Amino acid sequence: MMSETSDMQVLRVYGDPEVAEVAVSRFRSDERCEVETVDGLTPPLARRQKWIINLSTQFGCPVGCPFCDAALDYFGNPTVEELLAQVRWALDRHPQYAASCQKLKVHFARMGEPSLNDAVLTAIDRLPELIHSPGLWACVASMAPRGREEWFERLLEIKERRFRGHFQLQFSVQSTDEAQRERLIPMSHWKLEQLAVFGEKFFCDGDRKVTLNFALARDVSFDAGVIERLFDPRRFAVKLTPVNPTAAGKQNGFSTILRSEQESLLNVSREQLLAGGYDIVISIGDEREDGIGSNCGQAVRVERETLVHKHQDAPATLSQRHP
């Protein structure tokens, strides 16, 4: 059994302290066990107003989304202590802010699918002991894999006991067309109807609405009528985000609707949902994040490619010259 200790070796930190800084770290002295942790802000808000710590829940990810740089590069799950070590790394960088931060959101949504790691539940349960802050929030973003129903039931219990009114559950939906969802989320996952049923149960008065996230690529269906038929606007919000620029997305031919000349095509659906009483979040983010390369999987990918290039460029040793 893996010992519940962590030896987190920070390999590199880069980014813009006014937007986001990304740490690539290694556990177990094993280059396969690398994670990305983001110490982020939401400009123009200051850190004392809103602070986001985004951590990796797996070493890579087994899901295989075709626009994600972490796709199918999977080497197992971090332990509870390895998850919390990522949080501590960010807290230690700004020790003066946690106690008074108005909203300190710990986001289990970086590399990996959180519901495939049971240690995530324990880590969420332990956050209030680690972070003494009245503004503490926990957030889980998931594509809801089939067969993990018990995990989500346990998450609901922890939310009710620990984070009532301070929890955000986000489902990565990507499209309102089930056939297209199969392509965009190639691991077996809940259908839209099952997302709706669980979300109805998860939401209670005083909670933040369950968020349906659509990273909208060109030629992907987004039908407001489907959302209206299945999801109650009193319990669900709709979030529209760009398909962020990644090496995998470029290789597989994905481009975004948001931040493009086609963004106006969404206006009819957006107006229909607003008229139906839905909260609509357009989460485009700060364009400096693209320059940082702070999208999922990018930092570890760059780190590994850099190591490969260094190895290839290194002078050959005597044994390599004369095998």
C-alpha positions in Angstrom: 0.0 0.0 0.0 1.2 3.5 -0.9 2.4 5.4 2.2 0.3 8.5 2.9 3.2 10.9 2.7 4.2 13.1 -0.2 7.6 14.1 -1.6 6.6 16.8 -4.1 9.5 18.0 -6.2 8.7 21.2 -8.0 10.4 21.1 -11.4 9.4 24.4 -12.9 7.1 27.3 -12.2 6.1 29.6 -15.0 3.4 32.1 -16.0 2.2 35.5 -15.1 1.6 36.3 -11.4 -1.2 38.7 -12.4 -3.1 35.8 -14.1 -1.9 32.3 -13.4 1.3 30.5 -12.5 1.7 26.8 -13.3 3.9 24.4 -11.4 5.0 21.2 -12.9 5.9 18.8 -10.1 7.0 15.2 -9.6 6.0 12.7 -7.0 7.7 9.4 -6.0 10.9 10.5 -8.0 9.2 9.1 -11.0 8.9 11.2 -14.2 5.6 9.4 -15.0 4.1 10.8 -11.8 4.1 14.5 -12.8 1.3 16.9 -12.1 0.3 20.4 -13.0 -0.9 22.8 -10.2 -2.2 26.3 -11.0 -2.0 29.3 -8.7 -4.5 31.5 -10.4 -6.5 34.7 -10.3 -9.6 36.1 -12.0 -8.5 39.5 -13.3 -9.3 42.2 -12.4 -10.1 40.8 -9.0 -7.2 40.8 -6.5 -6.1 37.6 -4.7 -7.9 38.7 -1.4 -11.1 38.8 -3.4 -10.8 35.6 -5.4 -8.1 33.0 -5.5 -8.2 29.7 -7.5 -6.0 26.7 -6.8 -6.4 24.2 -9.5 -4.8 20.7 -9.0 -4.3 17.5 -10.9 -6.3 14.6 -9.7 -4.5 12.0 -11.8 -1.1 11.5 -13.4 -2.2 12.3 -16.9 -5.7 11.2 -17.9 -7.3 8.0 -19.3 -10.4 9.6 -20.8 -8.8 10.6 -24.2 -10.7 13.8 -25.1 -9.3 14.7 -28.5 -8.7 18.4 -27.7 -6.8 17.8 -24.4 -3.0 17.5 -24.1 -3.3 15.1 -21.1 -5.3 12.6 -23.1 -4.4 8.9 -22.8 -1.1 9.7 -21.1 -2.1 8.0 -17.8 0.1 6.6 -15.1 -2.2 6.2 -12.1 -3.7 8.2 -9.2 -2.2 10.6 -6.6 -2.8 9.7 -3.0 -4.6 12.0 -0.6 -1.4 13.5 0.6 -0.2 14.0 -2.9 -3.4 15.9 -3.7 -3.1 18.0 -0.6 0.6 18.7 -1.2 -0.5 20.6 -4.4 -2.8 22.8 -2.3 -0.1 23.4 0.3 2.3 24.5 -2.4 -0.1 27.3 -3.5 -0.9 28.2 0.1 2.7 28.5 1.1 3.3 31.0 -1.7 0.8 33.5 -0.3 0.5 32.7 3.4 -1.1 36.1 4.2 -4.2 35.6 2.1 -6.0 32.4 3.0 -7.6 33.5 6.3 -9.2 36.6 4.8 -9.8 35.6 1.1 -13.4 36.3 0.2 -13.5 33.3 -2.2 -10.7 30.7 -2.1 -11.7 28.0 -4.6 -9.9 24.7 -4.7 -10.6 23.2 -8.1 -10.3 19.5 -8.6 -10.2 19.8 -12.4 -6.7 20.0 -13.8 -5.1 16.9 -15.3 -7.3 13.8 -14.8 -10.9 12.9 -14.2 -11.5 13.4 -10.5 -14.2 10.8 -10.1 -11.8 8.0 -11.2 -9.7 8.7 -8.1 -11.3 7.8 -4.7 -8.6 9.8 -2.9 -10.2 13.0 -4.2 -13.2 12.5 -1.9 -11.0 12.2 1.2 -8.9 15.2 0.1 -12.1 17.3 -0.3 -13.3 16.2 3.1 -10.0 17.3 4.7 -9.8 20.7 3.0 -11.5 22.6 5.9 -8.7 21.4 8.3 -6.0 22.4 5.9 -7.4 25.8 4.9 -8.9 27.9 7.7 -10.8 30.4 5.6 -14.5 31.5 5.6 -14.2 31.9 1.9 -13.2 28.3 1.2 -15.0 26.7 -1.7 -14.5 23.2 -3.3 -15.1 22.6 -7.0 -15.2 19.4 -9.0 -15.4 19.3 -12.8 -16.2 15.9 -14.3 -17.3 14.2 -17.4 -19.3 11.7 -15.2 -17.9 8.3 -16.2 -20.3 5.4 -16.3 -19.9 3.1 -13.3 -18.8 5.8 -10.8 -22.3 6.5 -9.4 -21.2 5.5 -5.9 -18.4 8.1 -6.1 -20.9 10.8 -6.8 -23.2 9.7 -4.1 -20.3 10.0 -1.6 -19.5 13.5 -3.1 -23.0 14.6 -2.4 -22.7 13.4 1.3 -19.4 15.4 1.7 -20.9 18.5 0.1 -23.9 18.4 2.4 -21.7 17.9 5.5 -18.8 20.1 4.7 -19.6 22.6 1.9 -23.3 23.4 1.9 -23.5 26.6 -0.1 -19.8 26.6 -0.9 -19.5 23.9 -3.5 -19.5 24.0 -7.3 -20.2 20.9 -9.4 -19.5 21.2 -13.1 -20.3 18.6 -15.7 -18.2 18.7 -18.9 -21.0 18.2 -21.4 -19.5 19.7 -24.6 -22.5 19.1 -26.9 -26.2 18.5 -26.8 -25.9 15.7 -29.3 -25.2 12.3 -27.8 -23.4 11.0 -30.9 -21.1 14.0 -30.8 -20.5 13.6 -27.1 -19.3 10.1 -27.7 -16.6 11.5 -30.0 -15.7 14.4 -27.7 -15.7 12.3 -24.5 -14.5 8.8 -25.7 -14.8 7.1 -22.3 -18.2 5.7 -21.4 -20.2 8.4 -19.6 -23.6 9.4 -18.4 -26.2 10.4 -20.9 -27.8 13.9 -20.6 -30.8 12.4 -18.9 -28.6 10.9 -16.1 -26.8 14.2 -15.6 -30.1 15.9 -15.2 -31.4 13.3 -12.6 -28.3 13.5 -10.5 -28.0 17.3 -10.7 -31.6 17.6 -9.5 -30.6 15.6 -6.4 -27.3 17.3 -5.9 -28.7 20.8 -5.8 -30.3 22.1 -2.6 -31.6 25.5 -1.7 -28.6 27.8 -1.0 -26.3 25.8 -3.2 -24.6 27.2 -6.3 -26.4 25.8 -9.4 -24.9 22.7 -11.1 -23.0 24.0 -14.1 -23.3 22.5 -17.6 -20.0 23.3 -19.3 -19.8 23.4 -23.1 -16.3 23.9 -24.6 -17.7 24.8 -28.0 -15.9 23.7 -31.0 -16.9 24.5 -34.6 -19.4 22.1 -36.1 -20.5 20.8 -32.7 -24.2 20.9 -31.8 -25.5 23.3 -29.1 -29.3 23.1 -29.1 -31.0 25.3 -26.5 -34.2 23.2 -26.9 -32.4 20.1 -25.6 -31.2 21.9 -22.5 -34.7 23.3 -21.9 -36.3 19.9 -22.2 -33.9 18.2 -19.7 -32.5 20.7 -17.3 -34.4 22.9 -14.8 -33.1 26.5 -14.9 -33.7 26.7 -11.1 -31.0 24.1 -10.5 -28.7 24.3 -13.6 -26.6 27.0 -15.1 -25.0 26.9 -18.6 -21.4 27.8 -19.1 -19.9 28.4 -22.5 -16.1 28.3 -22.9 -13.7 28.3 -25.8 -11.8 25.3 -27.0 -8.5 26.3 -25.7 -5.5 26.0 -28.0 -3.6 22.8 -27.4 -1.3 20.6 -29.4 -3.9 17.8 -29.4 -6.7 20.1 -30.4 -4.7 21.4 -33.3 -3.6 17.9 -34.4 -7.2 16.7 -34.3 -8.6 19.7 -36.2 -10.5 21.5 -33.3 -11.1 25.2 -33.4 -13.2 27.3 -31.1 -16.5 29.1 -31.8 -16.0 31.6 -29.0 -13.3 34.1 -29.7 -13.9 33.6 -33.5 -15.9 35.2 -36.2 -18.5 32.5 -35.7 -19.4 33.5 -32.2 -22.4 35.4 -33.4 -24.0 32.0 -34.3 -24.6 31.4 -30.6 -26.7 34.4 -30.1 -30.0 32.8 -30.9 -29.4 29.9 -28.5 -28.1 32.2 -25.8 -31.1 34.5 -26.0 -33.5 31.5 -26.0 -31.9 30.2 -22.8 -31.9 33.6 -21.1 -35.5 34.0 -21.9 -36.1 30.6 -20.3 -34.6 31.7 -17.1 -31.1 30.1 -17.3 -28.0 31.7 -15.9 -25.5 31.9 -18.8 -21.8 32.2 -18.0 -19.5 33.2 -20.9 -16.1 32.1 -19.6 -13.6 33.3 -22.1 -10.9 34.0 -19.7 -7.8 36.2 -20.0 -6.0 35.8 -23.3 -2.7 35.9 -21.5 -3.5 32.4 -20.3 -3.0 31.1 -23.9 0.5 32.6 -23.9 1.3 31.0 -20.6 0.1 27.6 -21.9 -2.0 27.0 -18.7 -4.5 24.7 -20.4 -4.8 21.1 -19.2 -1.8 18.9 -20.0 0.2 21.6 -21.7 2.7 22.2 -18.9 3.7 18.6 -18.4 3.8 18.0 -22.1 6.2 20.9 -22.6 8.3 19.8 -19.7 8.7 16.2 -21.1 9.4 17.5 -24.6 12.1 19.8 -23.2 13.7 16.9 -21.4 13.7 14.8 -24.6 15.3 17.6 -26.6 18.0 18.0 -24.0 18.7 14.3 -24.1 18.8 14.3 -27.9 21.1 17.3 -28.0 23.5 16.0 -25.3 26.9 14.8 -26.5 27.1 11.0 -26.8 28.9 9.2 -24.0 31.7 6.8 -24.7 29.4 3.8 -24.3 26.9 5.4 -26.7 29.6 5.9 -29.3 31.0 2.4 -28.9 28.2 0.0 -27.9 
